[in-house]
Amino acid sequence: MPRKPALLGDLAPAFPVETLRHWYVTPFGGLSPELTLYQIGINREALEVNTSLDPSLDRVRVTVLGRVRRPIFFERFFEIIPLDERHPNALLCSPAGEAVLPEGDQVLRPRESPHPGDEVVINNVPSQRLGPLADSDAFAGIVQELFRSRRELEQENS
């Protein structure tokens, strides 16, 4: 995605960085009570300048770089929240485009929750390949249907 030109003295946010198509890496910025479970906040300007993510449509997988990922059908997908003046405390955690997660994330995902200094991977491939995912339950339904149709095809061929 092309970067918007910055004004003289106006530094664009450095993160997230697209490492592979629809995969972004950004530092963990912290936790915020302004976000609800299964939301990830990123500075609005950083989203616009550095990504092709559409917060109104895309739902992303969130993992910590270097940690074991769960199978995709066990994953929860996160809604992207563009951080601006409506989320002042969360925005303070994302000045350069860092990822901000809701307070309570460490309770739901004790082994996968990031710690200060961790790099967060934002994976938008499922939304791009399967179309907009309304929520994790809708994605689970898609995966179940794929398995069911595959099983029926195998039974027909045996």
C-alpha positions in Angstrom: 0.0 0.0 0.0 1.5 3.4 -0.9 2.3 5.7 2.0 0.7 9.1 2.1 3.3 11.9 1.9 4.1 13.4 5.2 4.2 17.1 5.7 7.6 18.7 6.6 8.2 17.9 10.3 5.2 15.6 10.4 6.4 12.1 11.0 4.1 9.3 9.9 3.6 6.4 12.4 6.2 3.7 11.9 3.9 0.7 12.6 2.3 -1.6 11.7 4.7 -3.0 9.1 3.3 -5.4 6.4 5.7 -8.3 6.4 3.7 -10.6 4.1 0.6 -9.7 2.1 -2.1 -9.1 4.7 0.2 -9.9 7.6 1.3 -7.0 9.8 3.8 -6.8 12.7 3.7 -4.1 15.4 4.9 -3.8 19.0 2.6 -4.4 21.8 1.6 -1.0 23.2 -0.4 -2.1 26.3 -3.9 -2.8 27.6 -6.8 -0.4 27.8 -10.2 -0.4 29.5 -11.6 1.5 26.6 -11.6 -1.6 24.4 -13.9 -4.6 24.8 -12.9 -8.3 24.5 -11.8 -9.3 21.0 -11.0 -5.8 19.9 -7.6 -4.6 18.9 -6.8 -0.9 18.8 -4.3 0.8 16.6 -3.7 4.5 16.0 -6.1 5.7 13.3 -3.4 7.5 11.3 -1.2 4.4 11.4 -4.0 2.2 10.0 -4.6 4.6 7.2 -1.0 5.2 6.3 0.6 1.8 6.8 -2.1 -0.8 6.1 -4.9 -1.9 3.8 -7.0 -2.9 6.8 -10.7 -1.8 6.7 -11.9 -1.6 10.3 -15.6 -1.7 9.2 -15.1 -5.1 7.4 -11.9 -6.9 8.4 -11.6 -9.2 11.4 -8.1 -10.3 12.2 -6.2 -13.1 14.0 -3.9 -11.7 16.7 -0.9 -13.7 17.9 2.4 -12.9 19.5 5.5 -13.4 17.2 7.3 -16.6 18.1 4.5 -18.2 20.1 2.7 -21.3 19.0 -0.6 -20.5 17.3 -3.7 -22.5 17.8 -5.5 -24.1 14.8 -7.5 -21.6 12.9 -10.9 -23.1 13.8 -10.1 -22.5 17.5 -9.2 -18.9 17.0 -11.2 -15.8 17.9 -11.2 -13.0 15.5 -10.6 -9.4 16.6 -12.5 -6.3 15.5 -10.1 -3.5 14.6 -10.7 -0.2 16.4 -9.1 2.9 14.9 -7.8 4.9 17.9 -8.4 8.6 18.0 -9.7 11.2 20.4 -12.7 9.0 21.2 -10.3 6.5 22.9 -7.8 8.9 24.6 -6.3 6.4 27.0 -5.9 3.6 24.4 -4.4 6.2 21.9 -1.7 7.0 24.4 -0.5 3.4 24.1 -0.3 3.6 20.3 1.5 6.8 19.3 3.5 5.0 16.5 0.9 2.4 15.6 1.4 -0.1 18.4 -1.3 -2.7 19.1 -3.5 -2.1 22.1 -5.6 -4.9 23.6 -8.5 -4.8 26.1 -7.9 -5.3 29.8 -8.9 -8.9 30.5 -7.2 -10.3 27.4 -4.6 -11.8 29.6 -7.3 -13.7 31.5 -8.9 -15.2 28.4 -5.6 -16.0 26.7 -3.1 -16.4 29.6 -0.5 -18.2 27.4 -1.0 -16.1 24.3 -1.4 -12.7 25.8 1.5 -10.3 24.9 3.8 -8.8 27.4 5.7 -5.4 27.1 8.4 -5.7 24.3 6.5 -8.4 22.4 5.8 -8.1 18.7 2.1 -8.7 17.7 1.2 -10.3 14.4 -2.0 -9.1 12.9 -3.2 -11.6 10.3 -5.9 -10.5 7.9 -5.6 -13.4 5.4 -8.8 -15.1 6.4 -10.9 -12.0 5.9 -9.2 -11.4 2.5 -9.7 -15.0 1.3 -13.1 -15.7 2.7 -14.7 -12.3 2.6 -15.8 -10.3 5.6 -16.1 -12.3 8.7 -19.0 -11.1 10.9 -17.6 -12.8 14.0 -15.8 -15.9 15.2 -19.0 -17.9 15.2 -19.6 -17.2 11.5 -16.1 -18.3 10.7 -16.6 -21.5 12.7 -19.7 -22.2 10.6 -17.7 -21.7 7.4 -15.0 -24.1 8.6 -17.5 -26.7 9.7 -19.2 -26.5 6.3 -15.9 -27.0 4.5 -15.2 -30.1 6.6 -18.7 -31.5 6.1 -18.6 -31.0 2.4 -15.2 -32.6 2.2 -16.3 -35.6 4.2 -19.4 -36.0 2.0 -17.2 -35.9 -1.1 -14.9 -38.6 0.3 -17.8 -40.8 1.1 -19.2 -40.5 -2.4 -15.8 -41.4 -3.8 -15.3 -44.5 -1.7 
